[in-house]
């Protein structure tokens, strides 16, 4: 969900003319990235930047521009597949770079990278593992140590940090997401990341880092094929502006949802239960309980991060809430919950406050339709003799 400011800017860009690639001060052709560059320069001082249409395009462009025909060194533990069958080895192959695997699935050390570096090395690549995490007997090489290896070898260190985290989420209990700026401070030469996910904007891909490397990416012919259109630029600009103003948690819906506390969500769940009672009566509302639970960020970001929440739980007299789940999912508008142990769970963390009245009506209807089944009568035809 975009912020109100981003949505307004998109509408303005869609229905009128704008200086997308026209420099008004010079009266000559301009650069569409100029609408984003000042904001990115504020967020990442001293670094250059480039915006494309998603993070897959950003990493593809980086691999192609810096390692085409050469080797990209990647840990075996980071050769992951994420949603939509996006596989890191496939992106490497499409870019023209050659994959050089190092380490093992669960443990890769700096010495493994050092041993793999050679005259054909184009870059070292570290990959965000999205919704996958190795726990237990594992070891990965931190960015600072990888940077030392890359510096010694004279090759770039590129970090694919797909989640696009620009703020520190550790105080909220999400400690496995490192802000992009910290990765650059630890020695990454380029970081690629998403404009949606934890950044909270539209689908986009951003590349930030050394100016000479970003310039090489911008000169590649593929850069034009991957560029952002005016609507995405409009939405991304307003989202970045919220981060620059330090108001991302107030203005960006994704971050506002993540930051919401369990107590606040519990109050909203209670308010929703009251609305259901007014629509469907106290008997229907009596089947709704409010319980402690957890919210997980998902969506290609933190696989382990959890936020305490309060769940609205709907009980079914049949002992199976699958019917309610289907009724909500297939209705208008669709409502997505999850079923666990025969009960329907709804987490209001991701429900907009403007949607609560509609959700109450849909839930009341689903509860009313989900009644105790009537007992069937088994009869046999009568006989006459």
FENFEN-V756992 format. One record per residue. RES is the residue in one letter. OMEGA is omega in degrees with one decimal (NA if undefined). Layout:
RES & OMEGA
RES & OMEGA
This chain:
X & 179.0
X & 174.8
X & 178.6
X & -179.7
X & 179.9
X & 179.6
X & 179.1
X & -179.9
X & 177.9
X & 179.3
X & 179.0
X & -179.1
X & -176.6
X & -171.3
X & 179.7
X & 177.9
X & 177.5
X & -175.3
X & -176.0
X & 179.5
X & 178.1
X & -179.8
X & -176.4
X & -177.3
X & -178.5
X & -176.2
X & -177.1
X & -179.7
X & 179.1
X & -176.7
X & -177.8
X & 179.1
X & -179.5
X & 177.9
X & -177.6
X & -171.3
X & 179.9
X & 179.3
X & 178.9
X & 176.7
X & 176.4
X & -178.9
X & -177.4
X & -176.0
X & 176.4
X & -179.7
X & 175.0
X & -176.7
X & 176.7
X & 179.0
X & 177.4
X & -167.8
X & 168.1
X & -175.7
X & 176.2
X & 177.0
X & -179.5
X & -178.6
X & 176.0
X & -179.9
X & 179.3
X & -179.8
X & -178.8
X & -175.7
X & -173.0
X & -173.5
X & 178.3
X & -178.1
X & -179.9
X & -176.3
X & 170.5
X & -176.7
X & -176.8
X & 175.0
X & 176.5
X & 179.3
X & -178.7
X & 177.0
X & -168.7
X & 167.7
X & 177.6
X & -174.2
X & 179.0
X & 177.8
X & 174.1
X & -177.7
X & -179.6
X & 178.7
X & 179.8
X & 177.4
X & 177.1
X & -179.5
X & -179.6
X & -178.6
X & -175.5
X & 175.4
X & -179.9
X & -177.9
X & 172.0
X & -178.4
X & 176.6
X & 177.4
X & 177.6
X & -178.5
X & -173.2
X & -177.8
X & 175.6
X & -176.2
X & 177.4
X & -180.0
X & 177.0
X & 177.3
X & -179.6
X & -178.4
X & -176.5
X & -177.4
X & 178.9
X & -176.6
X & -178.9
X & -179.0
X & 176.9
X & 179.8
X & 170.1
X & -176.5
X & 171.9
X & -171.2
X & 170.6
X & -173.2
X & 172.8
X & -175.8
X & -177.8
X & -179.9
X & 173.6
X & 176.8
X & -178.5
X & -174.2
X & -178.3
X & 178.7
X & 173.7
X & -177.3
X & -180.0
X & -176.2
X & -178.7
X & 179.2
X & 177.3
X & 178.9
X & 178.8
X & 177.9
X & -179.0
X & 179.1
X & -179.3
X & -178.2
X & -179.2
X & 178.5
X & -179.4
X & 170.1
X & 179.6
X & 179.4
X & 174.7
X & -174.8
X & -167.7
X & -173.4
X & 176.1
X & -178.6
X & 177.8
X & -178.3
X & -179.8
X & -178.7
X & -178.8
X & 177.9
X & 179.1
X & 178.3
X & 178.4
X & -172.3
X & -177.8
X & 174.3
X & -179.0
X & 177.9
X & -176.4
X & -176.8
X & 178.9
X & 178.0
X & 177.3
X & 178.9
X & -179.9
X & 172.2
X & 176.0
X & 178.3
X & 174.4
X & 171.1
X & 173.7
X & -178.4
X & -175.7
X & 174.1
X & 173.6
X & -176.4
X & -171.7
X & 175.1
X & 172.1
X & -179.0
X & 180.0
X & 174.2
X & 179.6
X & 173.8
X & -178.4
X & 175.0
X & -179.1
X & 176.4
X & -176.0
X & -175.2
X & -178.2
X & 179.8
X & 178.0
X & 178.2
X & 178.1
X & 177.3
X & -178.5
X & 179.2
X & -177.7
X & -179.9
X & -179.9
X & -178.0
X & 179.5
X & -179.9
X & -175.9
X & -171.9
X & 179.2
X & 172.7
X & -171.9
X & -178.8
X & 177.5
X & 177.5
X & -179.8
X & -178.8
X & -178.7
X & -179.5
X & -178.7
X & 177.8
X & 177.2
X & 179.5
X & 177.8
X & 176.8
X & 179.9
X & 179.7
X & -177.4
X & -177.1
X & -176.7
X & -178.1
X & 177.9
X & -169.9
X & -176.3
X & -174.0
X & -178.8
X & -178.6
X & 176.8
X & 177.6
X & -179.5
X & -174.9
X & -176.4
X & -179.7
X & -178.6
X & -178.8
X & 178.6
X & -179.1
X & 176.9
X & 177.6
X & 179.2
X & 178.1
X & 177.2
X & 178.7
X & 179.3
X & 178.1
X & 176.5
X & 178.2
X & 177.9
X & 179.3
X & -179.6
X & -178.2
X & -170.5
X & 178.2
X & -176.1
X & -179.4
X & 177.9
X & -179.3
X & 179.9
X & 178.1
X & 179.2
X & 177.9
X & 175.6
X & -174.8
X & 174.3
X & 176.9
X & 177.6
X & 172.5
X & 176.5
X & -174.9
X & 178.8
X & 176.4
X & 179.5
X & 178.3
X & -171.9
X & 177.7
X & -176.1
X & -175.3
X & 179.0
X & 175.0
X & 175.7
X & 179.4
X & 173.7
X & -175.2
X & 169.1
X & -172.7
X & 179.3
X & 178.4
X & 176.4
X & 177.5
X & 177.9
X & -175.8
X & 179.9
X & -177.6
X & -179.4
X & 179.0
X & 177.0
X & -179.7
X & 179.7
X & -179.5
X & 179.0
X & -176.4
X & -175.0
X & -179.1
X & -179.0
X & -2.4
X & 178.8
X & 175.7
X & -177.6
X & 172.6
X & 175.4
X & -178.4
X & 175.8
X & 178.7
X & 175.4
X & -179.2
X & 178.9
X & -178.9
X & 175.5
X & 178.5
X & -176.3
X & 177.7
X & -175.8
X & 174.6
X & 178.1
X & -178.8
X & 178.3
X & -179.4
X & -172.1
X & -178.4
X & 178.4
X & 179.0
X & 179.3
X & 179.7
X & 179.5
X & -178.7
X & 177.8
X & 179.2
X & 179.9
X & 178.2
X & -179.2
X & -178.9
X & -176.7
X & -176.9
X & 176.3
X & -177.8
X & 176.8
X & 178.8
X & 178.5
X & 174.9
X & 178.9
X & -179.5
X & 175.5
X & -179.2
X & 179.7
X & 178.1
X & 174.5
X & 178.2
X & NA
